[in-house]
Amino acid sequence: MTESYVIETQDLTKRYRKFEAVRNLNLRVGAGRITGFLGRNGAGKSSTIKMLLGISRPSSGSGTLLGRSIDVAAQCCESRRHVAYVAEDKQAYGYMTVAEMIAFTRSFYPDWNVDMERRLLKQFDLPIHRKVRVLSKGMRTKLALLLALARRSRLLILDEPSEGLDPVSIEELLQALVRAAGEGTTVFFSSHQIAEVERVADHVCIIDRGRLVADTSLDQIRRDYRRITFGFSTDPPRVDFTGEGIGSVRADGRQVTVMATRNADAIIERGHRFGAASIDTNPVSLRELFLDLVKEESRDALV
Amino acid sequence: MTGRKQNHFGKQAEFTGQDFSLLANCTLTVIRLPGMVFTLNPSSGQPLYLQLMQQIRHAIETGVLQSGDILPGVRTLSQQLVVSPNTVVKAYSELEHEGLLELRHGSGAYISSRSAKKTRSDRFRRAQERVRGLVDKLRHDGLSEEEIQRLVEAELFYPASANRRS
């Protein structure tokens, strides 16, 4: 069975004057999953999401959202009907109360999930008679989340949903995402918070300086990625550690550390053959992988 | 429906150890069900569905979960553990494949009656006794606990590499 993708881009690029915010991005997001879109501030996450939703136009390249082209206005409108979006600034009409905002939004969607609305209203403890304008950042995020989740969309896109939230609110946010996924919604959310992506996501795409630097499942990272440290009792031999499954190699004195993306056993075997006195293998957390990739990229950029 | 054994785990589930975001990448997700605990560690180097499978299997082998007991449904458990529903789906369907769980649409995951066959838990108990015997012997030979642990781990993780080249 071929996998179906809700988001697919080909060489998607966004230039702001001379600055390339997104460079030749080939992004694919599978249906029925929770995908985390990780990157540092300014890495190109929001620029990408805005192009996907038709809010801004690509400088070059193309893409599809739910199978419809993102730069043909009519097709974009069609796909947007099935996509809920929680924007970075969580905008809503300030002069409305929470209850009015919910009733207003509800009127656009015949398939509105009243059950979800009630449950989230209660769980989030939203003050329904307060004006949106005076809500705290956390409250505004929760309202935006409620409006997005109750729509029963096929795809939910969130841009930095946890930004500015306290730990309890982040927990509630993650629960809401998991709940939406449980109801069959594909979730795509950008974040620079590694821990939350590592917990709830099935898949992670990492973007750095506008380029995609990783696209992998969390299961694969846990199962295959290993940091292997070889200790040598003499100066390390000039072992050629480059090859299949090797992400990066670092030598410190008599130690050589290899980041393996697969084939860890074969790499360990090779170390043995070259006379390593000690071999230490550790799983790679998403944080380590992220730092490794992003740092390596910055090294490349300096060259 | 065998009254006494009907533990509706899902309904009685409670949260513990919720202080996640502060612990960055060493966060643990702990769920306490009556008589059992699921602990998923996102950065332990093992897929979460495998961690969940192992813990359910272990609970069955030790008798903490018994034939007829019900595990929470996919949505409920994924929300309690705050992990992707796919994690729970994968764990449940693999366990169903192994014959330990019976998935009934809409009513949850039942511990299968086949799992109650003494063979499995007997086998487990016998193995446990053999391991205990071996560990005792190694200790008697003067090996430290740490050394024994390292030996076992080396055999488990790199059985084919280096020391056993054929």
Interface residues (C-beta under 8 A of the other chain):
Chain A: G32 R33 I34 P167 I170 E171 L174 Q175 V178 R179 A181 G182 E183 Q193 I194 A195 E196 E198 R199 V200 A201 D202 L218 D219 R222 R223 R226 D265 I268 E269 H272 T281 N282 P283 V284 S285 L286 R287
Chain B: Q18 D19 F20 S21 L22 L23 A24 N25 T27 T29 P42 S43 S44 G45 Q46 P47 L48 Y49 V74 R75 S78 Q79 V82 V83 S84 P85 N86 T87 F157 Y158 A160 S161 A162
